[in-house]
Amino acid sequence: MRKIMKKLTVGLVGAALIFGTVACSSEKAPAEGNANSGYTGDLDYVKLKMYAISDAPNNTDLSKQYWEKLNAVLKKELNTTIEFTYAAGNDYKNNYALAVASGEPYDLMQAAPGWLDYQSYAAKNAFLPLDELLPKYAPYLWSKVPKTTWDAASVNGKIYGVPGLDTGVTAPAFVYREDLRKKHNLPEIKSMADIETYLQGIKDNEPDIIPSDDYQSQVYGTSWIYTTPYIGIDEIHDRLYNFVYDPRNGEVRSVIETPEFKEYMYKMKDWADRGFWSSSVLTSTNWGVSQVLNGVAAASFNEQLPGYNNHATQVKNEHSAEGWELNYFMYFEANPDSVLQGSTTSNMAAISTNAKNPERALMVLDYIQQHEELWDLITYGTEGVNYSLTSDGMIDTSKIADGASFNYFPSGMFGNANFKKRKSDAWEHYDTMMEKINKKVVPDIFEGFVLDKSSIETEYTALNDVNSQFGIPLEAGLLSDVDKAYDKYLEKAKAAGLDKVRTEVEKQVKAWLASKK
């Protein structure tokens, strides 16, 4: 999801370590049910160790000033500080796995289903169960987050993640250089066929620009599910699934065996052969959207709306003299069977199993969600430095100094719909975009569903290994013979236990859906 990802801000692909020294704590817990976990003057001072996904700061001096200000607030209110160390890198999935495996006692860790494998790590006891701690140390969140959301954050009957107060909606989209479309008189993009025409037009007429530049098999992973009626069940990574649910007949199907999958592999092969992306895509770690923003690529299949709608305004502000213009095509616009699903658990905070200060970490989470001024500081930065407020309460970053763009904190972990403010750099078609999105929003029937892999752990791990070795190269269009490669992929998946896993997934899905009736 990218969500994260990148995801995150959600959807950015980058990794960061946040850590500090730790002192022992002797917490005086608020009374259960008291919706105020503020500092009462009897808390020992601690520094919280934290791990989250975030880019390195644009301006280290401003970042230092920001953290001094934030920590001064946290010290005053909760006798707590956070020391943040940035570790840049786009390979966030492996970096995250290394952080978990390191055994570092992180008091706060960013957590998310799908792109950060929340359920898998929780099931392996990487995170601390929070059921008994939440009512005492985060009573406000405990009372405000609906039970259905706590259920969605539960794994094997225990809560390991703390959701925010914003469900959010993410509409995956194709982002592209509209000025180049107009320049070469290409058709308006309203379908996948139009995308193909656009990419060919760029290939034919713009030799210095890559048509698209998403890494590994993200073109397939991002677009395929939205060209079908299926609902993904078990996100492996970046909208890649082993199994999907067919709402037309209630069947659980393996992705490989859907009739649409193999047909899409022919398309991926054709597009790769036509040079719509680099032949080194499997080793790339580029976030395609950033490649569009810096002029390397004409398009990316991996934009996330409405979260990054401001990219259109960014391009206009930075490249107006060159005539650049961005536009978006949201995949659901061409597929009436597709739906948009906002997840209440798409970005959470977890606490590592061996954390030294879980009580204080929960108090910090609880306190942030009750204090709008602090929430604004975490989410938007320092007023007058990183942004200003317009007369109608919008966040305005048009007048900030060079290098003052705020990216010092992974604020996606603390979503709050009540505090969230609209940004003045929103896309000029923001209202139209949101109208389209809101018409398609429906509840996620699998919200809170957690696949119990205990009886199929070996086979499921083997399936993922098969996907990495045989699936991703096929999905990226890089294998010479689609039929032969597909047969080999299916053969290896069957040998890894595909049928056994599908039977178990189907059983669990049917039981889940029956429990919701």
N, C-alpha and C positions, 0 to 999 in steps of 0.2 A: 501498500500500500502503500506504494510509495506514497509510506505514508509519511509517510512518513515520511521518502523516502524520502524522500526521499525523502527525504522523505523527510533535521527535519525541522528546521521547519519541515511539514509533511511533503513527500515527494522528492527532498534533496538527497543525493547519494554522497555521503561524506561521513567520516567517523571522528569521534573526539573522546578523549579521556578526561574526566573531571575528578580530581582527587585532592585529598588533604590529609593532614595528620589527625589522629583521633584521640580524644580523651575519654575516659570512662564517665558514664553518666548515672545519676541517681534521680530518675524522673519522679516528680509529684504529679500523678495523673489527674486530669480533670474528672469530675464526677461523670459517670456514664449518663448519656442523654443530654449533657450540657453542650449546647451548640456554640462553644467558645473555648478554643484551646490556646488562648493567648498566654503570654509569659506572665507568671504570677509572682516573680521575684525570687523563686526558690529552685531555679533550674541551674545545674552546673553547666559551665561553658563547654561546648563541643564543636568540632569541625566535622561536617558531614562529607563522606566520600561519595562521589556520584559519577555515574557513567551514562552518557547520552550521545545521540547522533547530532553533530553540529559542525558547520564549517569553521575554520580558523577565522579570527576577526580580521576585518579589512584594515583596521587601524588599532595597533596594539596600545597606543597611548590612551585613546578613548576607551578601549576595552578595560584597561587597568583602572581608569577613573570610574567606569561603570561598576566594576566589581567592588571597588571601595565603597561606593554609594550603597549598592545592594546589601553588601555585608554589614554596613553600619546599621541599616534598617533591621536586618535579621538579628544582629547582635543586641540591639535595643529591645526588640519585641520578643525574641525567643532565645536570647543568649546563645546564638548559633551563627556560624559562618560557613560558607562553601568556598573551597579553593578550586578554581577551574583551570585545568591544563588542556590545551588543544592538541590533538594528534590528528593531523590532516590525513586523508586517504579515502579513496572512493570504494575500496573493497570492504564496505561496512559489515557485510554478513560474516566474513571471516574474522574481522577485527572484533566483532561482538562475541563470536564464539570463543575467541582467545581470551577476551575479558572475563567471560563466564568461567572458562576453564582455569583461569589463573588463580582462582580462589580469593581474589582481593575482596575485602569486606566492604562492598559498596552499600552505603546506606540508602541510596536511591539509584535505580537503574531504569532507563527508558525500556518499555516493554510494549509489544504489539503482536497480535496474531498475524500469521502470514509472513510478512517481510522480516520480522524479528523472532519468529518461531516461539511465541510466548507459551503456547500450550505444551510444546515439547520440552522446553526448559523447565516449566513449572512441574511437569510430570516427573522430571528427573531430579526434583528437589533443588534446583538452582536458586529458587526464590523462597522466601520465608512465608509460611501461611499467616494470614493477617486477620482471620475471623475473630479472634479474641482481642486483638489489639485495636482494631478499627473503632468499635464503640467507645473505647476509653480515650484514645489519642487522636481520633479524627471524627468526633461526634457530628460535626456539621455535615461532612461528606457522607457519613453513615446514614444520616437522616434524609439528605437531599437526593442522593443517587437512588434511583428506583431499584426495587428488589430484582426486577428482571435484568437490570444491568449488572448487579452484583452476581446474579446467576450466570450471566454471560462471561464474567471475569473469573468464574470458578473452574477449577480443573480437578476432576476426581472428588468433587464435593467440597473443595476448599478454595478460598479466595487468595490469589497470589498477586493481583494487580489492582491498582487504584485508578479508576476511570476519572476523567474530568467531567465537566458539566456542559458539554457541548457534543451532541451527536455528530454534527457535521454531515456534509454530503460531498462525495467526490465523483465527478463525472470525467472519466478518462477521455482524452481528446487528442486529436491530431493537430499539431500547431505548425504553421507554415508561413513562409514569406509571401504575403499577399501581393506585395509590389512586384515580385517576380512572376506571379500568376498573371497579373495585369499586363506586364511588360511583354510577355510571350503569348498573350491572348488565349490563355488556357481557360477551360470551363470552370465555373464556380464549383467548389467542392461540396457535394451533397451526398456522396456515396463512396464506397470503396473503389468503384470503377473510376470515379473522378480523381481519387488519390493516385491511382495508377497512371492516369493520363498526366497528372501534375508532375509526378516523379520522372516520367519519361521526358516531359518537356524540359525539366531542369537538366537531365542528363544530356539532352541534345543541344541545349543552348547555353549552358553555364558550366564550361569545363573546369573552372576554378572552384566550384562549390560541389560538395557531396550532396546528393539528393536527400539522404537521411543518414543519421549517425547514432543510432541507438545500439547499446552493447548487447553481446551474446544473441539471444533469440527474443529480444523484447518486442520486435515488430510483431512476431507471432503472438507472444504472450499477452501483449496489450490489446491487440485488435481481434484475435480469433473469437474469444468468448462473446464479444459484442456483435459478431455477425451470425450468431446462433441463438436459439431460444434457451440454451442451457444456463443453469445456475451453478457456479462453482461451489464445490463442497470443501475441498481441502487445499487451500492455497499453499503451494510449496514455496513459491518465491515470485514476486512481481507478476501476479495474475497468471501463474502457471499452476495447473491442477493435474492431479492424477485421476480424479473422479468428478463427475458433474451430475446434476439432477435435471431430469427432463420434466418440466411442469405440465407438459401436454398429456403424459401418460403415467407420471409418478415413478418412472424408472430411474435407477442409479446406473450410470454407464461409465466405463473407463474411457477417458478421453481418446486414447489411441484407437478404440474400436468404434467411435462415432463415425458415421459416414462423412461428416463434414471435415474431420481432421485430415484424412489422407488427401482430400481434394485441396485443402489449404496448403498442404506440403508442396503440391505442384505449383501453386501460386508463389510460395516462398522461393522455390527453386528458380522459377521464371524471373522473379524480381531480383534475386541475387545475381543471376546470369546477366541481367540487363544493367547491372552496376548501380542498383538503387541504394546499396550500402557497401562498405568496404569488405574485402575478402578477409581482413584480419579482425572481423567483428567479434570473434570468440575470445580474443585476448584483450579486447577493449574494456575500459572501465568508465568511458565517457557517459555523462548524463546528456542524452541527446538534446534536451532543451537548451542546455548551456552552449552546445555547439551551434545551435540556431542563433542564440543571442550574440555570440561572438563572431558570426559570419562564416563559420566553417561549413555548416550544413544549411540546407534550405528548409528542412522539416524534421520533426521528431514525432514518433507515435506515442510518446510517453508524457504528454502534458497532463496536468491535473487541475480541473476547474471545479468550483470557482476559486480555489486556493491561490492559483498563480495567474489569475486573469490580468494582473497588473503588468505582466511581461509585455503585453501589447503597448501599454503606455510607456514602459521603460524603453522599448525600441524606438518609439516615436520621439521621446525626449533625447535619446542618445544619438540617433541616426537620422533625424529629420532632414538634415542637409543632404544626406545621400538618398533620401526618398524611401527609406525602409518602412515597411508596414507589416504587422503580424495579423493573422486571422486564425480562427479555431474552428474545427469541426468535431463536435461531440459525437462519439460513435452511435449513441442511442438514437440520434436524429434520423438515421437511415434504417433502423430496425425497431419496428413497433412492438416486438416481443421482448425487447430488452427493458430492464428496469434499473433504476438507480437506488442504491442502498446506502444509507448513512449508518455507520457502525458506532455504537456507544463505547466500544472498547478498542477502537482503532489506534489509540495512542494512550498508553497508561504509564504509571510509575510502579515499579516493583522494588523489593528490598532483597538483597542477596541473603542467602541462608545464614552466613556467618557475619552479617552486619553487626557493628558495635552499638549503633544508636538508632534502632528501628523506631522507638517511641518518638524521638525528636524528629525523625524524618517524616513520620505521619503528622506530627503537629505542624510542621512547616507546610506540608501539602494542604492541611485543613485551613491554616491561617491565610495562605495566599488566596484561597477561593472565597474568603469572606471580606477581603480588603481590596477594593477596586484600585486604589492608588498604587498599592504594591503590585497588583496583577498587571496594571498598565506598565509599570517599570520592567517587569519580567517579560512582557509580551512585546512592547513597543520601544523600550529603552528610556532614555532621559528626555523629558520634554525640554525643548529649547536647544537640545544638542542633536538628538536622533530624529526628532519630529516636532511638529507644533500642532495644536488643535485648531481647527477652523471654527468659525462662529456657530456652525451647526453640529459641532462635535465630531467631525471626521479627522482621521489621522492624516496629516499633511507632511510629506517628506520632500517637497519640491524645493524648499529653501535651505536645506541642511548643507553643511560644508562637504567638500569632497572627502570621501573616506569615512563619512559619518553614518553610512547605511548600517542599520542595527542588525547584527547577527551574532550577538554575544551569548545568547542563552537559548536552549532548546525549549522554547515556550509552548510547543505543541503538546507537551506533557501536561499542561495546565489549562486545557480548553475550558472556556466559560462563556456560554451564549449570552448571559446577562450582562457581562462586561465588554464583550467584543464590539469593536467600533469599525465602522466602514472606513476604508481608506480613500483619500482624495485622488489617488492615482489609479483608481479602478478603471477598467476598460470602458470606453465610451458606450459600449453596448451591454454593459453589466446588467441592466434591468431586463433587457430582452433575454439575455443568457439565463438569468435566474428564473424568469417566467417559464422558459422551456424546461429547465431542470425541475422546478417545483411541480410541473404537470406530470412528471414521470416518477416522482418519489413514491415508493411503496415500502412497507416493512420488509425487512430481511427475514425470510422464514427460517434461516439458519443462524440468526443472531443468538449467540451463546452456545451453539452446538460445538462440542469438542469431541473429536474422534479419539476414542480410547484405543490406543495401539498396543496395549499390553499383550494381547494374544497374537498380534501380527507384527510385532516390532521388527523382527528379523526380515520378514518379507517386505515390509514397507520401506525399510532402509535400503534394501536391495533394489526396490523399484526406483527409488530416487537416484541411486547410483547408475542404474540403467538409463534413466532419463538424462543424466549428466553426460554419460559416455556415448549413447546412441541417439537420444532424443534431441538434445540441443543442437548438434551439428545439422541434423535433418531439418529442424525447425528454423534454422538460420539459412536454409537453402544452399548449403555448402557441399552437399554430397552429390556425386555425379549421376547416380541412378536412384530416383525416388522410390520406385517399386522395390528394388532390392534393399535399399536402406530401411524402408518401412517394414518389410517382412522381417528383416534382422532385428529391428527395434521391438516389434511385436513378439517375435520368438524369444528374445532375451527377457522381455517383461513377463511372458508366460512362465518361463523357467524360474524367474525370481519370485513367483507366487502371485501373479496378477489375479487369477481367478479366486484364490483363497481370500485375498484382501478385499476384492470387490464384494464377495459374499458377506464378509464381516461389516464392511461399510454400509451395504444395503440394509443389513439387519439393524444397525444402529440408527440409520436415517429414518427407517420406518418407525422405530420405537420413539424417536424424537418427535416426528410429525404427529404421531398418535397422541403423544403427551400434550400437544398444543391444542387439541380439539376440544 
